[in-house]
């Protein structure tokens, strides 16, 4: 089901969320074991992920049991506005 109010996060924001660089996101996408989702949309060369896609990856079984150690994630600005 599509939500027209869906929040999209650019690569820069995701990198900040995880305390990594955008280059690390590129490696995560290529690493089949991590199953990091590819961007949901690319607009003028800017990669965008739906917030729901990212949360599903964070909470999903693909993330559990990996060797990836994630720092405590910072809330995205959109999440802070809702809280």
Beta strands, then each sheet from edge to edge (+ up, - down):
strand 1: 8-10
strand 2: 41-43
strand 3: 46-50
sheet 1: 1+ 3- 2+
end
